[in-house]
Amino acid sequence: MIKENCEYKIAEDIEFLMESDHINNVEFSDRTKVSRTTIIEIQKSGKARKDVHEKIYSYAYNKSYRINSVKEELIREKYKTVLFHGSKEGLTEITVHGSRDNCDFGSGFYLGETYRQALSFVCEKENSSVYSFKYSLDDLVIKRFECNLEWMLAICYYRGTINKFRDNETIRKIVSEVEGADIVIAPIADNKMFYIMAQFTDGEINADVALHSLSASKLGQQYIFRTDKAIDKLVPVEKYYISAPEREDCRTALIERGYEIDTKLKLAKREFRTGLYIEEILR
């Protein structure tokens, strides 16, 4: 377990916005509807109320300043190995026991490769934030998955939809490798994708249809830090405020992505009619 004490770098971001717009704090106050006194206090203390954060970061986003996305690029250039975590209510500590039991690979601390990935999992929540971390994989046992049958079976096992096959030799081997790893690296599977996997485990579609449909996700890789040894390799970098207009744009993008996956599923059902079903694979 490690403590997480990152704060929003709002004072730095205010300075950036005023410099970019070539304005002083009086003009900035007028544009953001935040009092000049409050802005001066923030510049001194680096802290602000939530409603003030919302006004300032909404102003920036509506002015087309994509501060969070650009910061992602900059810290990646600086540190090279960077991951992102979306939190619905904010983090105080980082532990392997923070996730739900039915996550993709069981208990662990889940991170994604990009800011946008992390945002997509928490954009529905008003108090959500995204965090960035430096990391190292040195001296860790790693289990890697590709977008294939092994990956799909692992997720279905941990999400509890193939319990009748839990003693199958193939399933036991996959689970043993996951449980023996410090870190699992695998394609991300959100609830939209799991809906397709559930159709496979229910015997409604074959494995080829499921995998070709899931390949439309384009969500990238997730890193699951499953042990304390792995957690110790994480170093918090920054906490990012998510304004209302940014969350709304993310939700819209997810809806569009959902349409793409639905279309891919329908086309895959027509194209791959002869693939194996779960009963045939795990008999």
N, C-alpha and C positions, 0 to 999 in steps of 0.2 A: 504494500500500500504506500502511496506517496500523496502528500498534501498538494492541493491545487489552489493557488492564490492569485491567479492571473486576474487583472482588471482590464476593462476597456481602456484603450489608449486615447481617450476622448480629447485630452488636452493637445496631444500631438496632432490629432485629426482636425481639430479646430484651427490650429496654426496652418496646417496644410490648406484647408479650405479658404481661409482668408488670403493667404499668399496666392493661391490659384486664381481667385476672383479679384485680386488686387483691391481688397477692401480692408477697412479697419474694424475694430470690434463694435463700433457704433453702427456701422452699416450691416455688419454680420448680425447684430442683435435685431435690427429691423427686418432683415430677410428671414430669420429663423423664428421670430417671435419669442425669443429668449432674452430676458433682461440683460443689459450690459453688466450689471452687478453680478449676476449669476455667471456670465461668461468669464469675467475676471476671476471669480472664485474657482471656477473649474480650471482655468489656466494655472492657478496657484496650487490647487490641491490634487488635480487630476481625477476628481470624483464629481458625480452628478446624479440627480434623481432619474428614475426611469422615464418620466414624461419629458425630461430635458433631453435625454439620450434619443428618444423617439423623434423629437422635433429636429434635432441636429442631423441625425442620420437619414431621416426621411427627406430633409432638405437636400442633403448631398446626393442621395439616390435619384431623386427627381430632377436634379441638375445633371444627371448622367455621370456622376462620379462613382465608379464601381470600386470603392475603396477596398472592400474585403477581397474581391477577386484579384486586384492588382497586388495587394499585400501578399497573397498566396504566391504569385509569381516571384516577388522579390525575396521572400524568405526561402523559397525553393532554390533560387540562385545563390543565396547566402549559405544555406545549410545542406543542400542537396537531398538529404533524406528527411522528408517531412510528411506527417500524416495528420488527418483531421477527424475530430469527433464532434458530433452534434448532441447537445444535451437539452432536454425539454425544460428543465428547471434550473440548470446551472450546476457546476461541479464544486465540491469542497474537498473531495479526495478521489484518488484513482485506485481502484481495486479490481481484482478478478471476479469479485462477487456482485458487481453492480448491474449485470444484465439480467433479463428475464430468463427463466429456465428453458423456454421454448424458442430461444434464438437459434440462428442457423447452425451454430456449432457449440451449443451449450453455454455454460458460464464463461465469462471472460470480458475483457475491455475491448470494445469494437471500434475500429477506426477505418477511415477510407483514404484513398490516395489524393482526393481533391476536396477543396472547400465546397464545391457544388454538390458532391456526393453527400457530405455530412449535412449540408443544408436541406437536402431533399427529404431526409428522414425526420426533420423536426420543424419544417416550415409551417405546419398546421398549428403549432403551439405559440402563443403570444409571448411567453417568457423564455423562449428558447434562445440558445447561444451556440456558437461554433468555436471550437478550440483547436489550435495547432500545436504540434509536438515534434521535436527532434527525436530521432530514434536510432538504435543500432541493433543489428541482428547477430552480432558477434557472440560466439559460444552458446548459441541457442539451437534447440532441436526444432526444425521447421517442417511442417506438413503443407505441401502445396497442392492445390486442385486446379484443374482446367475446367472449362465449360463442357463437361462430359457426364457420362452416366454415373461414375463414381461420386462426383460432386453432387449430383441430384439425389442420389441415394443417401449420402451423408446428411444433407439438409432435411430430407424427409424423415430420416431416423430421429434427428434431434428435435424436429418440430412435431414428432409424435404421430405421423400418419402411416408408418409401416410397422407398427408394433407386432403384428402377426409374423413378421419376418425377422424379428430381432435376433433369433438364434441361428439365422442363416449364416453359413461360413463367410460369404462375401461381405455381409453386413458387419459381422464380428471383426473381420480384418480391417475394414475401414475405420470402425469405431476405435479399435486398438491403436491405430496410427494417430488418430486425432487426440486421444486421451494421453498418448505418450509425448505429445508435442508441447513445446513452450509457446509457439506461435503457429497459427493456421493462416495461410494466405490463399484466398479463393475468390472467385467472382462473387460480386454482391448479388443477393437475391432479396428483393423487397416483397411486399405482400401481393402485388400484382403478379410477380413471377411465381410466387408460391401457389397461387391459384391454379396455374398451369401444372405445376408439379403435383398438386393434389388430384387433378384429373388423371394424371399418369398413375398415381398410387391407387386410385379408385378403379383403375382398369378401363377408363373411358377413352384414353388415347395411348398410342404406343410411344416408346422411348424416342424414336426418331422425330415424331411430331413435336414432342415436348422440347427436345433439345434444340431443334431448329427454330421453334417459337421463342425460346429463352435467349437465343443468340441476338435477338433484337434489343435486348435490354440496354446495352452500352453504358452500364453503371460503373464499370471498372472493377478494381480489386478491393477486397476488404482484408484487414489485418486484425486477427483476434489474438490479443495478448492473454494467454490462458494461465500463466503461472506468475508467482511473485518475482522469479528470476527475470521473466520477460518485462514485467511492469517496471523493474528497476532500470531498464534501458530507455525509458521514456523521459523526456525533459520538456515541460510546458514552455511554449513560446509566447502565445498571445490568445486573447479572448476577443471574439468578434460580435458586435451588436448587429442584430438582424432587424431592420426596420420593416414596418408594415408593407410598404410598396415592394420591397425586395421579397418578402414572404409571398405576396400575392403573385408576383412574376414567377416564382418557383412553382407555386401550385398550378398555375396555367401550363407551365412546361411539363409538369408531371401528367396532367390530363392529356396533353398532346402525345406524350410518350405512351400512355395507356392505349390510345387509339392505334398506335403503330404496332404494339404487341398483339392487340386483338386481331388486327388485320393479318399479321404474320401467322398467328395460330390458325385462322381460317384457311389461309393459303397452304400452310404446311399439312393440314388435314387432307387436302386434295392431292398434294404432291407425294406424301410419304405414307402410303396406305399399307405397306407390307412390313413395317418395323415390328419388333418384339414388344409384347406387353409384359407388365411386371411379373405376372404369374409364370410366364415363360422364362424370364431372366433369373428369377430366384427360386425356381422349383427344386 
